[in-house]
Amino acid sequence: MGADTEHKNLIFRFSDAVYRMVDGPVEWFRKRIVEPNRQDYPWYHQKFRRVPTIDQCYTDDPICKFEANQQFKRDKAVDSEILNILRQRFEDCVLYEGPDNKVRCAPLKEQYDEAVTNWFIKYGDLGGYGDAQTALTKQKHRVIWERRHGPVGSGIKEKFEDAK
């Protein structure tokens, strides 16, 4: 038997007619008016334009410094959320794999450890009120340290210090 209205009883035909009477204009309005005039954008993600970093701002430009600090805070929030996602992936892998987690979750662990190290290099020891200027100063001090002593944590010193 087909789905024709001839084979349906009176109640089914009545409910279909009421449904088409209510839903028909709504579908027509949505397809002909709403969808063609809708802007296509993801509602869940607001995109901000990149602003100059703190090292590109003039010393007497408080607006530029404010924007750089806001950009820094957004970047920190995004990087922190990326860390949370990576940590959750690793924890889910450990939970799912059970005793084999040392082998099967090793790539996720390495990726997470590298991300934690990079996050700490950029944002660590800034405190709750760390801003872009403090992070730039920290980066400058790290570069000076690496020039004098080699990469942090490597135990390798530069050639010119070994020659002394």
N, C-alpha and C positions, 0 to 999 in steps of 0.2 A: 504494500500500500504506500502511496506517495504522501507528501505533506500538503496536498492540495486542500483547499478549504471545503471542497465538496465532501470529503471523507470525514471531516471533523464534525463534532456535534455542535449544537447551538451555543453552549457555554464557551467553548474554545473560540468560535468565530466572534462572539461578542467581546471576549477579553482581547482578542487580536485587534478588533476594530477600535476599542477604547485605547489600547496601547499605541496604535498608529495615529490616533487623533491627538494624543498628548505628546508623544515622542516625535512625530513627524515635523511639526513646526520648530521644535527645539533643534533637531538634527539639521534642518534646512538653514536655520539662523546660524548655527555653529559653522557649517561648511561653507556657506556663502558670504557671511559677514565677519565672523570672529577670526577664523583661521587665516584668511587672506590679509587681514589688517594687523596680525600679531607680529611683534618683533621677536625674532628668534634669538634668545639668549638663555644661558643656564641660570636659573633663578637662585641657585644655591652657591654661586661663586662670583664674588664681586672682584673685578680686575682693576687694580690700581696701576697707574702709570709709574714707571721707575723715576725716582727723583735723583738729583745729584747727591752723591755720598758726602759725608762730612768733610773729607779732604778736598772736595771740589768747591766747598762753600767759602765765601769771603769771611774774614773775622768779624766784620761789622754787619753781617746779614742774618738777623735772628730768624727770619722766615725760612730761609734755606736750612738753617740748623734745626729748626723745629721739624721741617719736612723730613730731613735726614734721620732725625731721631724716631719719627713715626715709622719711616721705612725700616729702620733697624729693629724696632719692636715687632713689626709685622714679620720680618724675616726670621726673627728669633722665635716667634710663635709658630711659624710654618716649620722651621727646622726642629723645634721641640715636638711638634705633632708627627713629623716624619720619624723621629726617634721612637715615639710611642708606638707607631705602626710597626716599625721594625722589631721592637721589643715584643709586641704582641704576636707577631709572626713566629718569632723564635720560641716564645713560650707555648704557642699552639703546637708547634712542631715537636717540642719536647714532650708535651702531654700526649700527642697522637702517636709518636714513635715509641715511647716507653724506653725499654732498655737499649734500643739501637740509636738513641738520640745523639750520642757522641759522634757517631759516624754520619748519620743522615742529616743532622741539623748543623753540621760543622760550617757549611757555606753561609747559612743564615747567621750563625754566631760570629763569623769573621766579618760579615757585612755590618752587623750591628756594632761590633767592637770598633770598627773603623769609623762608623758614623758617630759613635760616642766620643772617640778621640777628636774627630774634627769639630764636633759641637763644643767640646771643652776648650779646644784651641781658640775658638772664636768667642764663646760666651762665658767660659768658666771663670771663676773668681771675680766676676763683675758685681755680684750681689744683686739684690732685688731692684736697685735703682740704677743699674748700669745703663749707660746711654752710648750713643755712637762715638762721642768724643773719648770716652773711657776705653771703648773697644779699640779705637784707632791708636791710642797711647799704648795699650797692651800689645797690639800688633807691632808697633814700632820697637818696643822693648824686646819683643821676641826676635825680631830681625837682627837687632844689635847683638843679642845673646848668641844667636846662631852664627853670626860673623866671627865672634870671638871664640866660641867654644864648640862649634859644630852643631848639628841638629840636636834639639832637646831630647834627652833620653838615650842618645846613641853612644855616649861615652867616647866619641871621637872628637879630637881637637883639630883645629885648623893647622895647616902646614907651617904658617909663619910662627906660631907659638911653639911648635916642636923644634924649630930651628934655633931657638934661644938658648 
